[in-house]
Amino acid sequence: MRTACVLLTALAALAAYYVYLPLPGTLSDPWKLMLLDATFRATQQTCHLIDYLRLSHHLIALNFFICTFDKMDFVSPKDIKITDTVFDGVEVRVYQPPAKRDEGLKRGVVYIHGGGWALARAKMGAYNNLCRIMAESLNAVVVSVEYRLVPEVCFPEQWYDVLHATKHFLQPDVLAEYSVDPSRIAISGDSAGGNLAAAVCQQLSKDEHLTIRPKLQALIYPVLQAFDFSTPSYQQNMNIPILRRTVMIDYWIYYLNARSDLAPSLLLNNHTALDVGRAASFRERLNWTSLLPSSFQKSYKPVIQTTGEAEIVQQVPALLDVRAAPLLAEDETLQLQPKTYVLTCENDVLRDDGVMYARRLEKAGVEVTLDHFEDCFHGCMIFTSWPADFSAGLQTRNSYVKWLDENL
């Protein structure tokens, strides 16, 4: 009996040690976030073991676990019609609210899910619920894009998938089929989906053959650059769940089909050192000492290496490709962007990506709403249902939907 008690105590202590993380005092639901993060880390370790045993690629295994866990459906249909179809060779899920008597054309939203270009699906419960709520709350037709994922494909295939699906939806005859007002369409996405939304929106703005373009873009804690992994938010939140700095670098490596042994050099910004000539023209576009408010800069200092590794950019040119990193775009492109909403979270390595993009858009003459949340963390907006229900999720989702309702 005594031995059993000792073992149970030891196991409890070990579990507490594994779960506990020192988190900022302002972060909402800290213990719930610790449990979520511990579950995610344990699942990742299991998937790496599966990969080591050559049973499956670890990202495929991880996505299987995530989508299996997320199969539960928490929101009633409420007459929202859901259709799985194909737009120009790309799978999409379309959400249509019921038609009302004497109603005019509806609003439209193209939504791109997050997940590091490798995880999640448009059809998984969290995004299914989000798009249902958007369709109902906005009385809008929502098109959720099921773009292909790493490791099946890498950059730029995800970008092409979203571009093709969006351009298909923007055709006058397709909008007429879904009774969507051509002048009231938004493109939106979270995290890696925010990256794809911003990059595709930039491309659409330069397409002279398009007669219809999005009225708005709404970016939720978007990842927008792989130039500087030592911005203040990357330094401040390097170990904050659920997106640590090293994990974000790994996702970039997967997305750009780069070698995994480049991670330590990317972490040190060796790929954009002063002697890397190809990076020089982009440096001012990501100069956070001039783009970020002092409240975000805090006491952090830039990490700019004098001597780096120019061969990294030669091997992985997509690191400086604006289709992968929309924050690198020139001012002439930014001037063409529609009215923009950017949601950022204080406890997120990607905070400064969004803030810098908002600032550059403002300087280019674009009307921007920067919606910043002090107590929230990366990915929180999709965590609104038990057992991963966070007050931060409801708070950010409501603010996002409210902005769309008021501006679309």
SEBA-755675 format. One record per residue: residue in one letter; x, y, z negated of N, C-alpha, C in turn. Coordinates in steps of 0.02 Angstrom, whole numbers, padded with zeros to 5 digits, always signed. Atoms other than C-alpha are relative to their C-alpha. Layout:
# SEBA-755675
AXYZXYZXYZ
...
# end
This chain:
# SEBA-755675
M+00041-00060+00000+00000+00000+00000+00043+00063+00000
R-00044-00058+00004+00138+00119-00048+00038+00010+00066
T-00035-00003-00064+00232+00077+00113-00044+00031+00054
A+00047-00027-00049+00077+00114+00216-00008+00075-00009
C+00008-00072+00014+00056+00283+00130+00061+00039+00024
V-00062-00033-00022+00237+00326+00164+00002+00006+00076
L+00000+00000-00073+00220+00278+00347-00050+00050+00028
L+00051-00047-00022+00060+00377+00367+00023+00072-00010
T-00025-00067+00015+00139+00529+00285+00054+00019+00050
A-00053-00014-00047+00291+00514+00397-00028+00013+00070
L+00030-00011-00066+00183+00498+00553-00036+00067+00004
A+00034-00065+00002+00078+00648+00500+00050+00057+00005
A-00052-00052-00002+00236+00750+00472+00030+00005+00070
L-00028+00001-00068+00305+00696+00641-00048+00032+00050
A+00051-00029-00045+00142+00741+00728-00004+00076-00009
A+00003-00072+00014+00137+00911+00642+00061+00035+00030
Y-00061-00029-00028+00318+00942+00694-00005+00005+00076
Y+00007-00001-00072+00276+00898+00874-00050+00053+00023
V+00054-00046-00019+00119+01006+00878+00017+00072-00016
Y-00009-00069+00023+00176+01159+00782+00048+00040+00043
L-00042-00047-00036+00246+01308+00877-00006+00068-00033
P+00005-00069+00025+00290+01481+00813-00030+00045+00054
L+00035-00040-00049+00165+01590+00906-00011+00071-00026
P+00015-00068+00021+00132+01778+00903-00063+00004-00041
G+00057-00006+00044+00011+01830+00767-00062+00027+00034
T+00058-00029-00034-00101+01920+00892-00034-00050+00047
L+00028+00049-00047-00133+01763+00996-00063-00032-00028
S+00063+00028+00023-00312+01702+00984+00002-00076-00002
D+00005+00073+00007-00349+01523+00927+00068-00035+00003
P-00068+00028-00007-00164+01480+00895+00004-00075-00011
W-00006+00071+00013-00191+01306+00822-00031-00041+00057
K+00031+00034-00057-00306+01257+00964+00047-00001+00060
L-00048-00004-00055-00175+01316+01088+00058-00048-00012
M-00054+00048+00016-00041+01214+00997-00021-00071+00017
L+00024+00067-00015-00147+01058+01012-00006-00012+00075
L+00005+00006-00073-00183+01090+01196+00070-00008+00030
D-00068+00003-00026+00001+01119+01229+00033-00067-00016
A-00028+00065+00020+00053+00962+01133-00027-00056+00044
T+00031+00050-00044-00070+00859+01234+00029+00003+00070
F-00027-00009-00067-00005+00932+01396+00073-00023+00004
R-00070+00021+00000+00177+00903+01349+00005-00076-00003
A-00001+00073+00005+00142+00723+01299-00019-00032+00066
T+00021+00026-00065+00052+00694+01464+00055+00008+00051
Q-00056-00011-00047+00197+00771+01561+00055-00052-00011
Q-00053+00048+00015+00321+00658+01472-00019-00070+00025
T+00024+00064-00025+00214+00507+01513+00007-00004+00076
C-00003-00001-00073+00208+00559+01696+00072-00003+00025
H-00070+00006-00019+00396+00580+01704+00025-00072-00008
L-00016+00070+00008+00411+00403+01637-00027-00041+00058
I+00030+00034-00058+00293+00343+01773+00042+00012+00062
D-00043-00017-00057+00402+00434+01900+00066-00039-00004
Y-00064+00035+00011+00561+00357+01825-00007-00074+00018
L+00013+00070-00016+00483+00184+01844-00020-00010+00073
R+00017+00001-00071+00443+00229+02025-00069-00026+00014
L+00070+00021-00010+00259+00197+02003-00040+00053+00037
S+00034-00055-00034+00205+00368+02065+00041+00064-00011
H-00030-00065+00011+00269+00545+02087-00031+00031-00062
H+00026-00024+00064+00254+00632+01919-00055+00053+00008
L+00052-00050-00010+00150+00775+01990-00067-00032+00021
I+00061+00036-00018+00026+00654+02068-00031-00032-00062
A+00024+00031+00062+00013+00561+01903-00030+00052-00046
L+00025-00053+00044-00007+00723+01806-00066+00027+00024
N+00064-00025-00026-00143+00785+01921-00056-00050-00010
F+00050+00052+00013-00233+00619+01903-00026+00005-00071
F+00020-00005+00070-00233+00636+01713-00042+00063-00012
I+00035-00064+00010-00288+00819+01720-00071-00005+00028
C+00067+00004-00032-00432+00786+01841-00044-00052-00033
T+00039+00050+00036-00486+00630+01746-00027+00028-00065
F+00021-00032+00062-00491+00725+01582-00054+00052+00012
D+00044-00057-00014-00586+00865+01667-00063-00020+00038
K+00058+00022-00039-00723+00758+01746-00067+00021-00030
M+00063-00017+00033-00852+00809+01617-00028+00065+00029
D+00033-00058-00029-00979+00934+01685-00041+00034-00055
F+00028-00032+00059-01031+01063+01556-00055+00051+00016
V+00048-00053-00017-01141+01185+01653-00055-00029+00043
S+00056+00025-00039-01314+01145+01718-00002+00035+00068
P+00000-00028-00068-01341+01173+01905-00037+00066+00008
K+00040-00061-00004-01475+01308+01884-00013+00020+00073
D+00021-00011-00069-01526+01290+02066+00057+00023+00046
I-00055-00016-00045-01353+01327+02134+00012-00058+00048
K-00012+00052-00050-01332+01230+02296+00075-00007+00012
I-00072+00013-00008-01160+01149+02309+00010-00046+00060
T-00011+00038-00062-01096+01088+02477+00075-00008+00011
D-00069+00013-00019-00930+01006+02519+00003-00003+00076
T-00004-00003-00073-00880+01048+02697+00072+00015+00020
V-00067-00014-00026-00731+01091+02807-00001+00065+00040
F-00009-00062-00037-00678+01263+02868+00066-00003+00038
D-00060+00000-00042-00555+01254+03013+00052-00052-00025
G-00044+00054+00021-00483+01088+02953+00018-00002-00073
V-00016-00005+00072-00477+01138+02769-00062-00015-00041
E+00057+00015+00042-00590+01063+02637-00018+00060-00044
V+00024-00053+00044-00696+01189+02542-00063-00025-00035
R+00063+00011+00034-00837+01184+02417-00037+00066-00002
V+00039-00061-00005-00975+01312+02445-00056+00000-00051
Y+00052-00009+00051-01089+01375+02306-00049+00053+00024
Q+00051-00046-00025-01252+01456+02361-00056+00008-00051
P+00058-00011+00045-01378+01536+02242-00064-00004+00040
P+00063+00005-00037-01560+01513+02286-00021+00066+00031
A+00025-00061-00034-01638+01635+02408-00059+00028-00039
K+00055-00034+00034-01755+01763+02333-00043+00037+00051
R+00046-00033-00045-01908+01840+02413+00021+00072+00013
D-00017-00068-00020-01872+02000+02510+00071+00020-00018
E-00070-00015+00018-01688+01985+02468+00041+00013+00062
G-00045-00014-00055-01554+02058+02580+00057-00050+00001
L-00058+00044-00005-01385+01981+02620+00036-00004-00067
K-00035+00012+00063-01283+01909+02478+00073+00023+00004
R-00071-00013+00003-01108+01950+02421+00038-00066+00011
G-00040+00060-00011-00966+01829+02459+00066+00004-00037
V-00065+00005+00034-00812+01771+02362+00037-00062+00025
V-00045+00056-00014-00669+01663+02424+00044-00010-00061
Y-00038+00012+00062-00592+01582+02270+00053-00054+00011
I-00056+00047-00007-00422+01495+02262+00024-00019-00070
H-00017+00023+00067-00384+01389+02109+00075+00001-00013
G-00070+00001+00021-00221+01390+02011+00024-00071-00012
G-00029+00065+00015-00108+01249+01955+00069-00010+00028
G-00069+00006-00022+00068+01289+02014+00007-00028+00070
W+00002+00027-00068+00023+01243+02195+00003-00077+00001
A-00010+00073+00005+00029+01062+02132-00055-00035-00039
L+00048+00032+00046-00109+01032+02005-00070+00029+00010
A+00070-00020+00000-00298+01046+01985-00031-00009+00069
R+00038+00006-00062-00433+01042+02118-00059+00048-00003
A+00059-00042-00002-00575+01152+02175-00060-00034-00031
K+00058+00037+00023-00694+01013+02125+00004-00020-00073
M-00004+00020+00071-00630+00986+01947-00046+00044-00042
G+00052-00031+00039-00747+01034+01808+00010+00073-00017
A-00012-00069+00021-00664+01195+01749-00013+00049+00057
Y+00010-00046-00056-00662+01274+01923-00070-00007+00028
N+00069+00009-00021-00830+01199+01968-00046+00045-00042
N+00041-00042+00045-00905+01286+01816+00011+00073+00013
L-00015-00070-00013-00816+01450+01852-00036+00024+00063
C+00031-00021-00063-00879+01456+02031-00076-00001-00004
R+00073+00000+00010-01056+01408+01979-00022+00064-00036
I+00016-00059+00039-01057+01548+01852+00006+00063+00043
M-00008-00057-00045-00991+01671+01981-00057+00004+00050
A+00054+00001-00049-01121+01618+02109-00065+00024-00032
E+00062-00019+00034-01261+01638+01982+00002+00072-00024
S-00005-00067+00029-01200+01797+01896+00002+00055+00053
L-00008-00050-00053-01156+01888+02057-00051-00006+00055
N+00045+00017-00056-01292+01812+02165+00040+00001+00065
A-00047+00000-00055-01150+01775+02283+00012-00070+00026
V-00023+00063-00029-01096+01637+02401+00075-00005-00016
V-00070+00008+00021-00932+01571+02330+00029-00059+00039
V-00035+00051-00037-00811+01473+02439+00064-00017-00038
S-00059+00022+00037-00685+01374+02336+00043-00044+00045
V-00043+00032-00050-00536+01318+02441+00038-00058-00030
E-00035+00060+00022-00470+01141+02420+00064-00008+00041
Y-00063+00004-00038-00296+01175+02488+00041-00061-00022
R-00042+00058+00016-00170+01034+02496+00054+00019-00051
L-00043-00012+00057-00050+01014+02351+00070-00030+00009
V-00064+00033+00009+00132+00978+02313-00013-00065-00038
P-00054+00008-00049+00205+00848+02339-00023-00020+00070
E+00023+00018-00067+00093+00807+02488+00028+00049+00051
V-00028-00052-00044+00143+00972+02568+00033+00053-00044
C-00033-00055+00035+00253+01119+02519-00010+00064+00040
F+00005-00064-00034+00264+01303+02568+00026-00008+00072
P+00057-00047+00006+00198+01372+02683-00068-00032+00012
E+00063+00034-00019+00062+01240+02708-00059+00022-00043
Q+00055-00024+00043-00041+01297+02557-00024+00068+00024
W+00016-00067-00026-00034+01474+02625-00042-00006+00064
Y+00037+00010-00063-00092+01415+02796-00070-00026-00014
D+00066+00028+00015-00235+01314+02720-00048+00055-00022
V+00044-00054+00026-00304+01465+02626-00014+00051+00055
L+00009-00048-00055-00276+01580+02775-00052-00025+00050
H+00046+00027-00050-00368+01465+02896-00072-00003-00027
A+00067+00005+00029-00515+01434+02778-00032+00069-00008
T+00026-00068+00011-00533+01620+02738-00019+00032+00067
K+00016-00030-00065-00525+01676+02920-00062-00033+00030
H+00060+00034-00024-00656+01545+02963-00062+00030-00033
F+00058-00027+00036-00773+01611+02829-00015+00071+00023
L+00009-00070-00019-00746+01791+02890-00028+00009+00070
Q+00030-00006-00066-00814+01751+03063-00073+00022-00006
P+00069-00026+00005-00978+01845+03093-00053-00054+00001
D+00052+00052-00004-01075+01688+03141-00002-00043-00063
V-00002+00040+00061-01017+01594+02986-00031+00039-00058
L+00030-00042+00052-01062+01739+02871-00076+00003+00009
A+00072-00001-00012-01232+01747+02955-00033-00065-00020
E+00027+00065+00019-01256+01561+02927-00012-00004-00075
Y+00007+00001+00073-01231+01587+02740-00033+00062-00028
S+00035-00062+00020-01325+01754+02736+00044+00044-00045
V-00048-00041+00038-01171+01848+02674+00011+00067+00035
D-00011-00068-00025-01149+02036+02694+00074+00007+00019
P-00071-00006-00021-00988+02063+02796+00038+00055-00035
S-00033-00057+00034-00952+02223+02699+00009-00012-00075
R-00003+00013+00073-00960+02139+02527+00032-00068-00014
I-00036+00063+00009-00829+02001+02522+00063+00012-00040
A-00060-00004+00040-00692+01973+02395+00042-00063+00009
I-00044+00058+00004-00541+01859+02393+00033+00001-00068
S-00021+00002+00070-00486+01800+02223+00034-00067-00016
G-00031+00061+00022-00381+01672+02131+00038+00010-00065
D-00036-00005+00064-00292+01632+01969+00067-00035+00006
S-00067+00028+00003-00106+01598+01941+00027-00013+00070
A-00023+00014-00068-00040+01509+02097-00054+00017+00051
G+00054-00021-00044-00211+01541+02172+00000+00075+00010
G-00007-00072-00007-00184+01726+02137+00057+00017+00048
N-00055-00007-00048-00019+01711+02231-00026-00008+00071
L+00026+00014-00067-00108+01635+02381-00050+00053+00022
A+00049-00052-00017-00249+01763+02373+00035+00064+00021
A-00035-00062-00016-00128+01910+02373+00037-00007+00067
A-00038+00010-00061-00019+01837+02511-00045-00003+00061
V+00047+00006-00056-00167+01794+02622-00033+00068+00013
C+00031-00066-00008-00247+01964+02591+00048+00047+00038
Q-00049-00041-00036-00086+02047+02650+00000-00018+00074
Q+00000+00022-00070-00089+01942+02809-00064+00024+00036
L+00063-00020-00030-00273+01980+02842+00000+00075+00015
S+00000-00073-00008-00241+02167+02822+00039+00021+00062
K-00041-00017-00059-00116+02160+02967-00024-00034+00064
D+00026+00037-00058-00219+02050+03083-00046+00046+00041
E+00037-00048-00042-00277+02165+03224-00061-00031+00032
H+00056+00034-00033-00398+02034+03291-00060-00010-00046
L+00055+00009+00047-00503+02026+03133-00047+00060+00002
T+00049-00054+00004-00663+02126+03134-00028+00008-00070
I+00026-00002+00068-00708+02084+02954+00058-00018-00048
R-00052+00012+00049-00589+02096+02806-00030+00005-00070
P+00026-00005+00069-00612+02078+02617-00006+00072-00024
K+00010-00065+00032-00681+02228+02525+00044+00007-00062
L-00036+00000+00063-00591+02178+02365+00047-00060-00003
Q-00038+00058+00022-00454+02067+02298+00003+00002-00076
A+00000+00005+00073-00458+02005+02118+00049-00055-00019
L-00055+00045+00016-00300+01924+02050+00005-00012-00074
I+00000+00019+00071-00300+01830+01885+00069-00027-00018
Y-00070+00015+00020-00127+01821+01801+00039-00032+00058
P-00031+00029-00060-00049+01797+01974+00076-00008-00008
V-00073+00007-00007+00127+01731+02007+00018+00030+00067
L-00010-00040-00060+00200+01851+02134+00072+00006+00023
Q-00070-00007-00021+00389+01836+02140+00043-00053-00032
A-00051+00046+00026+00537+01719+02119+00068+00034+00003
F-00061-00040-00007+00665+01859+02126+00035+00009-00068
D-00027-00016+00066+00687+01896+01941-00036-00040-00054
F+00029+00041+00054+00658+01767+01804+00020+00027-00069
S-00017-00031+00065+00714+01889+01668-00035+00067-00008
T+00040-00059+00015+00579+02021+01673-00017-00001-00075
P+00016+00000+00071+00525+02075+01498-00049-00055-00020
S+00049+00052+00019+00377+01955+01500+00030-00069+00005
Y-00035+00065-00003+00488+01810+01555+00044-00009-00061
Q-00043+00005+00059+00607+01850+01412-00043-00008-00064
Q+00042+00000+00060+00471+01883+01283-00038-00065-00009
N+00046+00058+00004+00363+01731+01324+00031-00064+00027
M-00033+00058-00031+00493+01605+01381-00021-00066-00030
N+00019+00064+00032+00431+01475+01257-00074-00001-00021
I+00071-00002+00017+00246+01521+01247-00039-00048+00045
P+00042+00043-00042+00123+01387+01306-00054+00042+00034
I-00014+00067-00027+00053+01337+01420+00048+00003+00060
L-00045-00009-00056+00175+01408+01548+00067+00029-00024
R-00066-00023+00020+00354+01416+01488+00041+00021+00061
R-00040-00025-00056+00487+01501+01593+00030-00057+00041
T-00031+00056-00037+00575+01338+01638-00052-00038+00041
V+00053+00035-00037+00409+01261+01691-00018+00039+00063
M+00016-00041-00058+00371+01408+01806+00054-00006+00053
I-00054+00010-00048+00542+01390+01886-00006-00067+00035
D+00010+00067-00030+00508+01205+01913-00055+00002+00053
Y+00054-00003-00049+00344+01245+02000+00023+00036+00064
W-00027-00033-00059+00435+01366+02116+00043-00049+00040
I-00044+00048-00034+00562+01231+02156-00042-00052+00038
Y+00044+00048-00034+00424+01106+02195-00033+00032+00062
Y+00037-00034-00053+00327+01232+02301+00044+00014+00060
L-00045-00018-00054+00478+01286+02402+00043-00058+00024
N-00035+00060-00020+00542+01108+02419+00075+00007-00008
A-00071-00011+00014+00708+01155+02341+00028-00055-00045
R-00032+00049+00043+00833+01049+02245-00011+00016-00073
S+00014-00011+00071+00794+01026+02061+00061+00026-00037
D-00060-00023+00036+00976+01060+02013+00013+00075+00009
L-00006-00073-00006+00952+01242+02066-00031+00037-00059
A+00037-00033+00054+00846+01277+01912+00045+00042-00046
P-00042-00042+00044+00991+01336+01798+00024+00064+00034
S-00023-00060-00036+01053+01457+01932-00057+00050+00009
L+00058-00044-00006+00878+01526+01962-00015+00034-00067
L+00013-00027+00067+00857+01549+01775+00045+00060-00014
L-00048-00054+00011+01012+01661+01775-00003+00055+00053
N+00006-00047-00056+00957+01757+01931+00062+00001+00044
N-00058+00004-00044+01112+01698+02024-00019+00007+00073
H+00022-00004-00070+01008+01692+02183-00011+00071+00024
T+00010-00070-00019+00983+01881+02179+00053+00045-00031
A-00056-00039+00027+01152+01938+02113+00018+00057+00047
L-00017-00059-00040+01227+02101+02176+00038-00017+00064
D-00038+00019-00060+01338+02009+02300-00041-00042+00049
V+00044+00036-00047+01190+01921+02381-00033+00052+00045
G+00021-00054-00044+01165+02036+02529-00073-00002+00019
R+00070+00007-00023+00995+01968+02582-00050+00024-00053
A+00045-00022+00054+00922+02016+02413-00001+00075-00010
A-00008-00071+00015+00979+02197+02416-00060+00042+00019
S+00055-00041-00023+00834+02266+02517-00063-00007-00042
F+00060+00011+00040+00707+02194+02396+00007+00026-00072
R-00013-00013+00070+00787+02251+02234-00044+00056-00029
E+00038-00056+00025+00697+02417+02217-00075-00016-00005
R+00071+00018+00001+00528+02335+02251-00017-00038-00064
L+00011+00035+00063+00550+02237+02089+00039+00031-00058
N-00037-00035+00052+00638+02367+01984-00046+00014-00059
W+00049-00007+00054+00541+02341+01824+00016+00057-00048
T-00016-00058+00043+00634+02481+01734-00037+00062+00022
S+00040-00057-00023+00535+02602+01842-00073-00018+00010
L+00069+00020-00013+00377+02500+01873-00040-00017-00062
L+00036+00020+00060+00334+02443+01697-00003+00057-00051
P+00003-00048+00056+00270+02556+01557+00048-00020-00056
S-00048+00015+00054+00387+02569+01408-00029-00050-00050
S+00031+00047+00047+00261+02472+01304+00010-00073+00022
F-00013+00067-00026+00296+02321+01416+00075-00015+00003
Q-00073+00010-00004+00483+02349+01435+00029-00017-00069
K-00025+00009+00068+00508+02354+01246+00075+00012-00002
S-00073-00011+00004+00694+02333+01209+00038-00048+00047
Y-00032+00048-00044+00729+02206+01347+00043+00036+00053
K-00046-00027-00049+00870+02235+01471-00001-00042+00063
P-00003+00038-00062+00883+02187+01655+00057-00050+00000
V-00052+00050-00009+00982+02030+01697+00017-00001+00075
I-00023-00005-00069+01075+02069+01858+00072-00023+00003
Q-00067+00028-00004+01224+01961+01896+00041+00038+00053
T-00045-00031-00049+01373+02042+01983+00019-00049+00055
T-00018+00053-00047+01426+01880+02065-00047-00059-00009
G+00048+00055+00005+01302+01744+02106+00014-00054+00050
E-00006+00055-00047+01268+01607+02232-00043+00015+00061
A+00036-00020-00061+01220+01674+02403-00027-00060+00038
E+00022+00059-00038+01202+01497+02469-00069-00023-00021
I+00067+00020+00022+01043+01474+02366-00053+00028+00047
V+00049-00032-00045+00947+01598+02474+00008-00027+00071
Q-00010+00031-00066+01025+01521+02629-00035-00068+00003
Q+00031+00066+00003+00963+01349+02575-00076+00005-00009
V+00071-00008+00016+00794+01412+02513-00022+00071+00020
P+00018-00069-00022+00750+01567+02619-00069+00022-00023
A+00068-00018+00022+00570+01560+02559-00001+00038-00066
L-00004-00040+00061+00628+01637+02394-00011+00074+00014
L+00007-00071-00020+00627+01803+02488-00052+00008+00055
D+00054-00002-00050+00476+01766+02600-00062+00031-00032
V+00057-00035+00031+00331+01885+02566-00062-00044-00002
R+00057+00046+00003+00208+01744+02604+00001-00042-00064
A-00007+00036+00063+00276+01655+02450+00002+00049-00059
A-00010-00049+00054+00315+01812+02349-00029+00068+00021
P+00032-00061-00025+00188+01951+02389+00026+00065-00030
L-00027-00061+00031+00271+02073+02269+00058+00028+00039
L-00056-00023-00041+00414+02085+02394-00022+00039+00062
A+00026-00033-00060+00301+02162+02527+00021+00073+00003
E-00018-00070-00009+00348+02330+02600-00061+00045-00014
D+00053-00047+00016+00248+02486+02558-00052+00006+00055
E+00047-00006-00056+00170+02492+02731-00054-00054-00002
T+00050+00054+00008+00084+02325+02697-00045+00014-00059
L+00040-00013+00060+00029+02374+02523-00052+00055+00011
Q+00047-00054-00015-00055+02530+02591-00065-00026+00032
L+00057+00028-00036-00173+02418+02690-00044-00043-00045
Q+00037+00046+00043-00235+02319+02539-00065+00030-00025
P+00065-00025+00024-00415+02332+02479+00002+00018-00075
K+00007-00014+00072-00474+02391+02309+00016-00063-00040
T-00030+00058+00032-00390+02277+02183-00012-00002-00075
Y+00005+00015+00072-00418+02200+02012+00057-00047-00017
V-00053+00044+00024-00270+02125+01918-00010-00012-00074
L+00008+00018+00070-00296+02032+01755+00067-00028-00025
T-00063+00024+00029-00142+02006+01645-00010-00015-00074
C+00001+00019+00070-00110+01928+01475+00067+00015-00032
E-00062-00019+00034+00018+01988+01349+00046-00060-00011
N-00039+00059+00017+00074+01812+01303+00008-00046+00061
D-00004+00034-00064+00116+01758+01480+00064+00021+00036
V-00060-00017-00037+00280+01748+01575-00015+00039+00064
L+00019-00033-00063+00186+01813+01729-00030+00069-00010
R+00030-00066+00014+00121+01970+01644+00028+00055+00044
D-00032-00055-00035+00247+02084+01727-00006-00005+00076
D+00014+00007-00072+00219+02011+01901-00063+00039+00017
G+00064-00034-00013+00039+02073+01892+00004+00074-00011
V-00005-00072+00016+00081+02240+01812+00041+00036+00054
M-00040-00032-00053+00217+02278+01941-00038+00005+00065
Y+00038-00002-00062+00102+02233+02084-00054+00054-00004
A+00050-00053+00009-00035+02345+02015+00031+00069+00008
R-00034-00065-00004+00089+02488+01998+00021+00015+00071
R-00021-00012-00069+00158+02466+02174-00060+00015+00045
L+00060-00013-00039-00018+02460+02246-00025+00071-00013
E+00021-00069+00017-00064+02620+02152+00044+00051+00035
K-00047-00046-00033+00092+02707+02219-00012+00002+00075
A+00014+00003-00071+00039+02651+02393-00068+00030+00017
G+00064-00033-00011-00131+02736+02371-00060-00045-00006
V+00056+00047+00008-00238+02583+02331-00032+00010-00069
E+00036-00005+00064-00372+02595+02196+00007-00067-00037
V-00016+00061+00038-00322+02470+02060-00028+00004-00070
T+00019+00008+00070-00397+02410+01897+00047-00052-00031
L-00042+00046+00037-00268+02332+01780-00035-00016-00065
D+00038+00023+00058-00362+02231+01650+00046-00043-00044
H-00051+00033+00041-00237+02185+01513-00030-00023-00067
F+00026+00029+00062-00275+02071+01364+00058-00016-00047
E-00056+00007+00048-00161+02080+01212+00002-00068-00034
D+00002+00061+00040-00219+01919+01129-00009-00064+00042
C+00014+00057-00044-00230+01804+01281+00063-00030+00029
F-00057+00038-00025-00116+01677+01364-00014-00024+00071
H+00007+00021-00069-00085+01609+01538-00048-00059+00006
G+00046+00054-00014-00223+01501+01608-00064+00001-00041
C+00055+00003+00048-00349+01548+01474-00069+00003+00031
M+00066-00012-00027-00491+01595+01591-00039-00063+00017
I+00037+00061-00017-00532+01416+01638-00014-00043-00062
F+00011+00039+00061-00533+01356+01456-00060+00029-00037
T+00061-00028+00029-00713+01393+01412-00049-00054-00024
S+00045+00055+00018-00788+01221+01378+00035-00048-00048
W-00026+00047+00050-00766+01098+01234+00031-00060+00035
P-00035-00019+00061-00642+01031+01184+00051+00055+00008
A-00048-00053-00013-00533+01163+01267-00036+00066+00009
D+00038-00063-00005-00647+01311+01231+00035+00052-00042
F-00036-00053+00033-00555+01471+01188-00039+00066+00006
S+00031-00066-00004-00624+01642+01145+00033+00042+00054
A-00036-00036-00053-00489+01709+01262-00028-00017+00069
G+00028+00020-00064-00568+01610+01404-00064+00037+00016
L+00063-00035-00010-00740+01685+01382+00010+00075+00008
Q-00014-00071-00002-00669+01859+01354+00026+00020+00069
T-00029-00018-00065-00566+01860+01514-00050-00014+00057
R+00047+00017-00054-00698+01773+01620-00056+00052+00004
N+00054-00049+00000-00834+01895+01568+00023+00067+00028
S-00026-00063-00025-00724+02045+01604+00011-00002+00075
Y-00012+00010-00071-00675+01977+01774-00066+00000+00040
V+00064+00003-00036-00854+01937+01827-00035+00068-00002
K+00031-00067+00006-00913+02107+01763+00030+00048+00051
W-00032-00044-00050-00785+02197+01872-00025-00017+00070
L+00025+00019-00067-00838+02098+02025-00072+00024+00010
D+00070-00020-00006-01020+02134+01990-00007+00075+00011
E+00004-00072-00005-00987+02320+01975+00032+00028+00064
N-00038-00027-00057-00874+02336+02127-00012-00035+00066
L+00009+00036-00062-00925+02206+02255-00068+00016+00032
# end
